Amino acid sequence: MDLPVRTIITVFCGVGLYAAVFMLRKTKRAQRGELQEPSVVETPRARLFGGVPNALLGLLYYPAFAAAVWIASEPWELGALLAVSGGVALVSVVLAYSLLFITRMPCVYCWSAHVVNWSLFACNAFLLFKISYWR
């Protein structure tokens, strides 16, 4: 039934987790002064919420979201997940704008995470629709 959608969401979370781990390692290297080139992890936008690295938040978010999508079965639970993923997707819009027009720095891992976040929102919306209307 909804097994393929939940599996796809889990795979997206795995990709997001990989990007978050990579960027968190890069953040740590930047803090130690080990980077040879300028990086987005050194900009204020790399720490949007209380000085916490965005990558650390991703490290917490992706596994939690992957687990929650398997636990959630009621429309209100999936609606709550949709709200969370919508907030994260909106933050990704802000950060993508920043990459394009403010920092103007290439970051494949950042873009990967943004695409993952937008895809998680879309997949979760589809799952909610499927659970709510196709029962």
Disulfide bonds with the S-S distance in Angstrom:
Cys107-Cys110 2.22
